[in-house]
Amino acid sequence: MSQVQGRVQVQAKMMTAGVVTARHFAEFADFEFEYGTGQFRGTGPGYIETVQPDSSGRLAVSRAAVARANTPVSEPDQAFIYVRATFIGTLDGSQQARFVRLRQHVRGVFGPVRSLDEKISLERVSVAELPDQTGLMGCENLTVSLSAGGGSAGGDGRSFSLVAESNAAGGGTGTRAPCRLESRLFSGDADKITYDHAKQQYILRAEEGRQAKVTYLPHNGQPQVLTGRRFEYYSDRNYLNANQITGVQTSGGL
């Protein structure tokens, strides 16, 4: 942990047999860590960034997704997963429970890269150019959790999940600013969005009396705009399972 021009920077490397296999970086305005309990808290504006091996073994990488175009292409079983999230409010979490929660104006991006040194650069490419399994999220509360298992080789690897939630807005009016998900083949707005990397699964939910709205591009089909209470989407096979649909229309494009 270091301090640069009033900012706190935290860096960590995970080693296996003397080789760096994962990297984690974070920056905050202020940060506290309790060594006895493993709990930590921080103050924004700030961000977290992590790169780790893809334990699912199903990610497809693309040159368009990364900032360093001259990096040699890795074999498919060497793909890594990149996650970056920015926030302006607060952060808290637990090293032992392996989770971190970010609050207020959270913006996240996650997807496949070819090495530990690569990053997904939204400044250089548009959403339409990103790989199918890259996603962008916007919400007021985002929880990132690490979990054991989920790998393709006996479940020995580690995976992660995201939970994005909206906040009530308008001072008691009951209105909410929904969470936003964007990807090349599937996008949507909902009160709660979850992502399970091991399953390559998104779930979008609306609260009672409200509607979630998604845009979906099926294989060899026209984009569809659907409204309903719950949507379940699998990015590795571009499959959408929808419950309680209240509206469907064909769109000219995503």
C-alpha positions as CSV (number, residue, x, y, z in Angstrom):
1,M,0.0,0.0,0.0
2,S,1.4,3.5,-0.9
3,Q,0.2,7.1,-0.9
4,V,0.7,9.3,-4.0
5,Q,-0.3,13.0,-4.0
6,G,-3.0,12.5,-1.4
7,R,-4.3,9.2,-2.9
8,V,-4.0,5.8,-1.5
9,Q,-2.9,3.0,-3.8
10,V,-3.2,-0.7,-3.0
11,Q,-1.5,-3.4,-5.1
12,A,-1.4,-7.2,-4.7
13,K,0.0,-10.0,-6.8
14,M,-1.0,-13.7,-6.5
15,M,1.8,-16.2,-7.0
16,T,1.8,-19.8,-8.0
17,A,5.1,-21.7,-8.0
18,G,6.9,-18.4,-8.1
19,V,4.9,-17.1,-11.1
20,V,2.5,-14.2,-11.0
21,T,-1.0,-15.6,-11.8
22,A,-3.2,-12.7,-10.8
23,R,-2.9,-9.0,-10.2
24,H,-5.1,-6.6,-8.2
25,F,-4.9,-2.8,-8.0
26,A,-7.1,-0.2,-6.3
27,E,-7.0,3.6,-5.6
28,F,-8.9,5.6,-3.1
29,A,-9.0,9.0,-1.5
30,D,-8.8,7.3,1.9
31,F,-8.5,3.6,3.0
32,E,-8.5,1.6,6.2
33,F,-7.7,-2.1,6.7
34,E,-8.1,-4.1,9.9
35,Y,-5.5,-6.8,9.9
36,G,-7.2,-8.8,12.7
37,T,-10.6,-9.2,10.9
38,G,-9.6,-8.7,7.3
39,Q,-12.3,-6.0,6.9
40,F,-11.6,-2.8,5.0
41,R,-13.3,0.4,3.9
42,G,-12.4,3.2,1.6
43,T,-13.6,6.6,0.4
44,G,-14.0,7.6,-3.2
45,P,-13.6,8.8,-5.8
46,G,-11.7,5.7,-6.7
47,Y,-11.5,2.4,-8.6
48,I,-10.6,-1.3,-8.3
49,E,-9.0,-3.3,-11.0
50,T,-8.3,-7.0,-11.1
51,V,-6.9,-9.5,-13.7
52,Q,-7.0,-13.3,-13.0
53,P,-7.0,-16.5,-15.0
54,D,-10.3,-17.5,-16.6
55,S,-11.2,-20.6,-14.6
56,S,-14.3,-21.3,-16.8
57,G,-12.1,-21.9,-19.8
58,R,-14.9,-20.7,-22.1
59,L,-13.9,-17.1,-22.8
60,A,-13.1,-15.9,-26.3
61,V,-10.5,-13.1,-26.6
62,S,-10.3,-10.4,-29.3
63,R,-7.7,-7.9,-30.3
64,A,-10.4,-5.2,-30.3
65,A,-11.0,-5.7,-26.5
66,V,-7.5,-4.7,-25.4
67,A,-5.4,-1.5,-25.2
68,R,-2.1,-3.1,-26.2
69,A,-2.5,-4.3,-29.8
70,N,1.0,-5.6,-30.1
71,T,0.8,-8.2,-27.3
72,P,1.2,-11.8,-28.5
73,V,-2.0,-13.7,-28.7
74,S,-2.3,-16.4,-25.9
75,E,-3.8,-19.8,-26.5
76,P,-7.5,-20.2,-25.6
77,D,-6.8,-22.0,-22.3
78,Q,-4.6,-19.0,-21.2
79,A,-7.4,-16.4,-21.3
80,F,-7.7,-14.0,-18.4
81,I,-10.7,-12.1,-17.0
82,Y,-10.4,-8.4,-16.5
83,V,-12.6,-6.4,-14.1
84,R,-12.5,-2.7,-13.4
85,A,-15.1,-0.6,-11.4
86,T,-15.1,3.1,-10.6
87,F,-17.1,4.8,-7.9
88,I,-17.5,8.2,-6.2
89,G,-19.0,7.2,-2.8
90,T,-17.6,4.5,-0.4
91,L,-16.2,1.0,-0.5
92,D,-16.2,-1.7,2.1
93,G,-15.5,-5.5,2.1
94,S,-13.7,-8.4,3.7
95,Q,-10.5,-10.1,2.7
96,Q,-11.7,-13.3,4.5
97,A,-15.2,-13.3,2.9
98,R,-13.7,-12.3,-0.4
99,F,-16.1,-9.6,-1.4
100,V,-16.0,-5.8,-2.0
101,R,-19.0,-3.5,-2.2
102,L,-18.9,-0.1,-4.0
103,R,-21.5,2.7,-3.7
104,Q,-22.6,5.7,-5.6
105,H,-22.3,6.2,-9.3
106,V,-20.6,2.9,-9.9
107,R,-19.4,2.0,-13.5
108,G,-17.9,-1.3,-14.3
109,V,-16.4,-3.2,-17.2
110,F,-15.5,-6.9,-17.4
111,G,-14.4,-9.3,-20.0
112,P,-11.7,-11.5,-21.5
113,V,-8.1,-10.4,-22.2
114,R,-5.0,-12.3,-23.4
115,S,-2.5,-11.5,-20.6
116,L,-2.2,-10.1,-17.1
117,D,-0.9,-6.8,-18.6
118,E,-3.9,-6.1,-20.9
119,K,-6.9,-3.9,-20.2
120,I,-10.2,-3.4,-21.8
121,S,-10.1,0.1,-23.3
122,L,-13.5,1.7,-23.8
123,E,-11.8,4.8,-25.1
124,R,-10.5,3.0,-28.1
125,V,-13.5,0.8,-29.1
126,S,-17.2,1.1,-29.1
127,V,-19.6,-1.4,-27.4
128,A,-20.4,-2.9,-30.8
129,E,-16.8,-3.8,-31.3
130,L,-16.3,-5.6,-27.9
131,P,-16.2,-9.4,-27.7
132,D,-19.5,-11.1,-27.1
133,Q,-18.7,-11.9,-23.5
134,T,-17.6,-8.4,-22.4
135,G,-20.1,-6.4,-20.4
136,L,-20.5,-2.9,-19.0
137,M,-22.5,-2.1,-15.9
138,G,-23.8,1.1,-14.4
139,C,-25.5,1.2,-10.9
140,E,-25.6,2.8,-7.5
141,N,-24.4,-0.3,-5.6
142,L,-22.1,-3.0,-6.9
143,T,-20.8,-6.1,-5.0
144,V,-18.0,-8.1,-6.4
145,S,-17.5,-11.6,-4.8
146,L,-14.9,-14.3,-5.4
147,S,-15.9,-17.9,-5.0
148,A,-14.0,-21.2,-5.1
149,G,-14.7,-23.7,-7.9
150,G,-16.4,-23.1,-11.2
151,G,-13.5,-24.2,-13.3
152,S,-13.7,-26.6,-16.1
153,A,-11.0,-28.9,-14.7
154,G,-12.7,-30.4,-11.6
155,G,-13.8,-27.0,-10.2
156,D,-10.3,-26.2,-8.7
157,G,-10.2,-22.6,-10.0
158,R,-11.8,-19.5,-8.7
159,S,-14.7,-17.5,-10.2
160,F,-16.5,-14.3,-9.4
161,S,-20.0,-12.9,-9.3
162,L,-21.4,-9.3,-9.6
163,V,-24.5,-8.0,-8.0
164,A,-25.7,-4.5,-9.2
165,E,-28.5,-2.8,-7.4
166,S,-30.3,0.6,-7.9
167,N,-31.1,3.1,-5.2
168,A,-34.4,4.7,-4.5
169,A,-34.4,8.3,-5.8
170,G,-36.6,11.3,-5.6
171,G,-36.8,11.6,-1.8
172,G,-39.7,9.2,-1.0
173,T,-41.4,9.3,-4.4
174,G,-40.6,5.6,-4.9
175,T,-38.9,6.2,-8.2
176,R,-35.6,4.5,-9.0
177,A,-32.7,5.0,-11.3
178,P,-32.4,1.4,-12.8
179,C,-29.1,-0.5,-13.2
180,R,-27.8,-0.6,-16.8
181,L,-26.1,-3.5,-18.6
182,E,-24.6,-3.2,-22.0
183,S,-23.0,-5.8,-24.2
184,R,-22.8,-6.5,-28.0
185,L,-25.7,-9.0,-28.2
186,F,-27.6,-8.2,-25.0
187,S,-28.4,-5.0,-23.1
188,G,-31.0,-4.0,-20.5
189,D,-32.2,-1.9,-17.6
190,A,-33.5,-3.5,-14.3
191,D,-33.7,-2.8,-10.6
192,K,-31.2,-5.6,-9.9
193,I,-28.7,-7.3,-12.2
194,T,-26.6,-10.3,-11.2
195,Y,-23.7,-11.9,-13.2
196,D,-22.2,-15.4,-12.4
197,H,-19.0,-15.8,-14.3
198,A,-18.8,-19.5,-13.8
199,K,-22.2,-20.0,-15.5
200,Q,-21.8,-17.1,-17.9
201,Q,-25.2,-16.1,-16.6
202,Y,-26.9,-12.7,-16.2
203,I,-30.2,-12.3,-14.4
204,L,-32.2,-9.1,-14.6
205,R,-35.1,-8.5,-12.2
206,A,-37.7,-5.8,-11.7
207,E,-39.3,-5.0,-8.4
208,E,-43.0,-5.6,-7.8
209,G,-45.1,-3.2,-9.9
210,R,-42.1,-2.3,-12.1
211,Q,-40.7,-3.6,-15.4
212,A,-37.3,-4.6,-16.7
213,K,-36.4,-3.9,-20.3
214,V,-33.9,-5.7,-22.5
215,T,-32.6,-5.6,-26.1
216,Y,-31.6,-9.0,-27.4
217,L,-30.0,-10.0,-30.7
218,P,-30.7,-13.7,-31.4
219,H,-28.7,-15.8,-33.7
220,N,-29.6,-15.1,-37.3
221,G,-32.4,-12.8,-36.2
222,Q,-33.5,-9.2,-35.8
223,P,-32.9,-7.4,-32.5
224,Q,-35.9,-7.7,-30.1
225,V,-36.9,-5.3,-27.3
226,L,-38.7,-7.1,-24.5
227,T,-40.3,-5.9,-21.2
228,G,-41.0,-8.1,-18.2
229,R,-40.3,-9.0,-14.6
230,R,-37.3,-11.3,-15.0
231,F,-34.8,-12.2,-17.7
232,E,-32.1,-14.8,-17.7
233,Y,-29.3,-14.6,-20.3
234,Y,-26.3,-16.9,-21.0
235,S,-23.6,-15.0,-22.8
236,D,-21.5,-18.1,-23.9
237,R,-24.3,-19.4,-26.1
238,N,-26.4,-16.2,-26.6
239,Y,-29.5,-17.7,-25.1
240,L,-32.3,-15.7,-23.4
241,N,-34.8,-17.2,-21.0
242,A,-37.6,-14.8,-20.1
243,N,-40.4,-15.1,-17.5
244,Q,-43.5,-13.0,-17.3
245,I,-43.0,-11.1,-20.6
246,T,-45.3,-8.1,-20.9
247,G,-44.2,-6.8,-24.3
248,V,-42.1,-7.7,-27.4
249,Q,-41.2,-5.6,-30.4
250,T,-38.7,-5.9,-33.2
251,S,-36.0,-3.2,-33.3
252,G,-34.0,-2.0,-36.3
253,G,-30.7,-2.3,-34.2
254,L,-29.2,-2.5,-30.8
